[in-house]
Amino acid sequence: MPFDEAALATLDFSRIREALSSRAATRLGVERAQSLSPSASADFVARALDELEDALFGVSLSLGGVQDVRPLVERAAEGRVLSGQELLEVGYTLDAAMTIKRSVATNSRGPLLNVVTTFAGSGLADHTLIVRRVLESIDRGGEVRDDATPKLRELRRRLGPLRDRIRERLTNTLEQWADVLQENIVTLRRDRYVVPVQASRVGQVQGIIVDSSASGQTYFVEPASITPLNNELARLLLDEEAEVRRILTELSGLVAQDEGIHATILTLAELDLIASKARLARDWRLNRPKPGPDGIYDLKEARHPLIDNAVSNDLNLGDTRLLLITGPNMGGKTATLKTLGLAVLMHQCGLYVAATSATLPIVHDVLVDIGDEQSIEASLSTFASHLKHLRQILEVADRRTLVLIDELGSGTDPQEGAALSQAIIERLLSQDARGVITSHLAPLKLFALETPGLKNASMGFDLTALAPTYRLQVGQPGRSYALAIARRMGLPEGVMSRAETILGPEGGLLEALLENLEQERAQLSADLNAARAARISVESELGRVQQERASIQSRRDELIAEASQKAETLYVNALEQVRSLRARAREESGRPRVLEELRQLRRTAQAERPQAQVEAPRGDPLRAGSTVDVPAYGATGQVLEVRGDELVVQLGVMKVNVRRRDVRMKVEDAPKVKVKSSFVGTATTAFQNELQLRGHHVEEAVEELRQAVGEAHALKESPLRVVHGKGQGVLRRLLRDYLKSDKRVESFHDAEPNQGGHGVTIVNIRR
């Protein structure tokens, strides 16, 4: 069942259609946008939103070159011959359609691909034959090309030289007839070459009068000497015209016989509509709504899409089935109703909505009673018109409809209007209807306070500025502000006092209660804003402190690195001097003196090299497996055995015995080490025993594994930990195939489950 067009018009949905139409690239898209209507099919809505998302983030739809060729196709189907220009329009349109199809097939994530292949039966059909034949036969000016057929090519090849011969012979005639000519020119009349002769002297020339000027002063005469040539020209032109007509007739027949053109045109119209939806979503900053269960509406920062700089509000219907908005006129109550109504209609047209986020159900209808309608013909007053709409709403309202009623109970006696309005609201609640109602009636505010499913709300009003804020305040009924505004506007105090007396204690009590609620809300809002400001200030200060801390840490690391580099330089220089002295000791006769010099230099070098002082935890940090620096050898090795004050250390291919005090434990190997020195020197030949191959291509991974195995074998390092991940197991299988073939590999196996399991291979290297 289609949605009521009168309700759509009341909600200004026609302006949404106009906005879409203005963004369409073709007449096809304009017509499609103007006929757009909401659907109650959840499948249709979901599919349309997917198509729009694909157009926004997947495929950029460009419909350049597409024309509305429906009238031309219809004429061709009737057997009429299309002109070259008309055939060119058809060819360009079908060519653009196939280009779009290729683009969508390449870039679409799926939804638009479904449109171009299945919409209207077959989507964008294949029109290769027509496009090729038209573009081969018609030039850009809409004329049939010379090479469209061999016959036409031959005819036009003969026409050129023939025209040249005629013009040459006429040029010679001009000299003979110079005294009788009106002008010394050769011209063309009725496809025959002629010369202009003075009317008074036309009898002096031999030839055929072909035409005359409008004034009658000039006759255009074909000299007898070129009549045979003009006749030959006329015959060739008739043959050319017949061949051109035959070509156009054939091409028009191809258009008439192509059964896929109709589906292509409908699909192009749909694609143009989708592209228009995408442009509207970008221009209006719309967002995709999420589907929700029946009766659940949840919109965050929703705004009226047709109002510039509209104030956004949160709207929620669920446990609150009906929202009763009260407050002064011109405060935004009606705009809030339309905001929700338009969001629902746009969603069910496959459009994004004007909200930062929205969860919306699929409704079967939007039931609207907004505005003052009078029918003179039907003798209906405004109140009677409202009652007519309300009766229709009560007949069909349920959980799967959206009810929007503006100024319920207006247009009649306030007491009777309030009673009738309460009864209508009770009936809507009993039918489990969802919607928004606005009213000025005070009794309804009290009714909403004690009725489950019905909640008060109001539109904010700045009494100081005497202006609405357009902010929706849920949970608080709105004040009319009539007396407050009147007093601010300067009405006599006597009049104001009398009005308050007439209002009575009950009415005054309600207004006073609402005023107190507003003051409390304002105070709570101010306190909340102050708390937010304080939190922002604290977070800002925390960020500054963290930044300073990071800067200090970075500077400290720089100083340590710089000091370490300097220490290493000093130490290396000292060792170089030691090597030089050893060489001199072997060569010079004063060997004892040189050896003494060598010992002194070594002691000096050891003393000058700044050592990192560490605080180790309780217990001996040096143990079998610890990594240590051995300065005397300028290398790093692994402790194999601890023998009291002596250590057995593996340095590459050799084992050495060194004293505990002559090694330095690697800082990263010492648990919870605190560096006290201003710099730390390091000299390592660190071998990375873990190889990360996750995400690598197979060839690249195998090559890196081969190099790592070679390096580990040369340095006698084992085992090697290869991280390849689990995935589908392809990379793991291929890497293991390689390991089986490498003779340097002794064995390999999976890591322990808590160390990577099947995603890690442990490789043992032969020594």
C-alpha positions, 0 to 999 in steps of 0.5 A: 500500500503506497504512502499517502501523498497528502501526508508526504506533502504536509511533511514537505517531502516534495522538497526532498524530491526537488533536491534530488532532481536538481542533482540528477545528471539526466532527464531520466534521473530527474523523472526518477527522483520526482517519482520517488516514494517510500517503501514498506519493504525492508529488503528494498530499503536495505538494498537501496541503502547498500547501493547508496553506500557503494556509490559513496565509497565504492564506485564514482558514477558518471553519466556523461554522454547519457541522453533521454533517447526513449522518443528516438527508440520509439520512432525507430520501433515505429519504422521511422528513419532516424537522422545521423544526429539522432543515431549519434545520440543513441550510440553515445548513450549506449556507449556510455552505458557500457562504459559505466557497466565496465567501471562498476564491474571493476570497482563495485563492492557488489550492490551496484553490480547487481543493479547494472546486471539485473535491474529491470530484467537484464540491467545494462545490456550489451550494445556493442554492435549498434555502438560500433556500427553507428560510430563507424558510419556517423561522424561527430557532426551527425553526417554519414561518413565517406567510408560508411560503405564502399559504394558511398566512398566511390560516389563521393570520390567521383563528386569532388573531381566533377565539381572541380571540372564544373567550376573550372569551365564556369570560370572560363565562361565568366570571362566570355560573359563579363558584360552581362553578369550581375557579379563575376562569381560562380554559385549554386542553385538547386544543386546546380552550378550557375552564374548570375546574369542581369535580368535585362540581358538574359536573352543574350546568353545560351543556357537554362534559367535555374532560379532568380533573385528575390528582387527579380533583377538577377537570373541564375543561368546554367550555361549550355556548355556545362549542362551535361556536367550538371546532369552528371552531378545531379545523378551522382547526388541522387545516388549518394542520397539514396545510399545515405538513406539506406545506411540510416534506415539500416542503423535505425532498424538495428536500434528498433531490433535491440530488445535490451535498450529498454532495460538499459534506459531504465537502469541508467535512470536508476543509476542516476537516482543513486548518484543523486542520492550520493550527492545529496548525502555529501552536500547535506552531511547525511548518515546511514540509518540502521534498521531497528525493531518495530516501534523503536526510534533512536536518533542522535543529533537529528536536524531538519534537513530543509532548514539552514543551520537547524538546531539538532536534537536527540529523539527516542521512542520505545518505552516512551511510546508517545512524546508530548511536546508543549511550550510557546508558539514558534519554539520549534515543536512543528519542526521537531515533528517534521524532523522525525517524519522526514527521517522515516520517509528518507530512510524508507526511500533508501536515503541517508538521514540528517542525524549523526546516528539513527536507528529506525524501524520500517513503518507501513505509513506515516499518519499526519495531522499538521497545520490548519486546513479549512474546506469551504466546499465541504463546510469544514472548519479548522477543528472539523478538519482536524477531527477528520484526520484524527478519525483516520489516524485512530482507524489504522494507528498501531506499532508499525505506523508513525503518528505525528499530531500537531496542536492536539485539542486546538480550535475549540473550548480548552476544557473540552479540547483537553478531555477529547485530547486525553481520550485520543491519547489513551486510544493511541496508547492502547493500540501501541502506537508510536509518535509525537504530539504537540499541544498547549493544553495544561491538563495534558501536561499533568496527564503525561506525568502519571501515564505510562508510555507517555512522556512530557517534553518541551522546547527551550525558551530564553526568557531574557532574550524572549527567543526560543532555543529550539532545544528539545528537553525530554521529561519536562513539560513546557511553559506557555510563557504568556504572562512572563512575556507580557510582563517583560513587554511592559503591560501594566502591572494591574493588568498582569495582576488581574490576569494572574488572579483570573488564572487561579491558584491551580494554573499559577501553581502549575506555572510556578512548578514548571518555573522551579523545574526550569531553574533546577535544570538550568543549575544542574546544566551549569554544574555539569558544564563546570565539571566538564570544563574542570575535567578538560583542564585536568586532562590538558594539564596531564597531557602537558606533564606527560609530554614533558616527561617524554621529552626528559626521557628522550633527552636522557636516552640521547645523553646515554647514547652519546656517552656510550659512543664516546666510551666505546671510542676511547676503549677501541683506541686503547685496544688499538694501542695494545695491538701496536705495542704487542707488535713492537714487543715481537720486533724490538730488543727492548721487549721487557720494557714494551711488555711493561708498557702494554700492561700499564696501557691495559690498566689505563684503558680499563680504568678510563672506560666508564662502566655502567653500574647496575643494581642487580636483584638478590641472587647471582644474575650471572648464570648459564645462558646469560649473555655477557660482554668480554672487553678483552676480546671485544666480543659478546658471548653466552655463559656456558658454565659458572665455576665460582669466580670463573666463567666458561663463555662461548665466543663464536666458535671458541670457548674461553675461561674468564674471570667474573670481574672481566665480563659485563652482563648485558643490561637487557639480560639482567632482570630489573636493572637500574642504570646509575652511570651517565653512559653505558658502552656496548660492543656486540655482535648480536645475532637475532635468533628470531625471524619474523616472516608473517605477511611475507611473500613465499619467495621473499620468506624462503630467501630470508630463511636461507640467509638466517640459517646460513648466518646461524650456522656460521656463528654456531647459533642455535636454535633459530625461532621462525615466526610465520603465523598460522593462517591457512598453513601455506607459508608454514608448509613451504618453509618447512619444505625448504628446511628439509632440503638444507643440510645445515639444519639438524631438525625443526619442530613446532614451538610450545603452545604458549610460545606460538604453537603451530605459528612458530617453527623452532630450527636446530642448526648443525654445529 
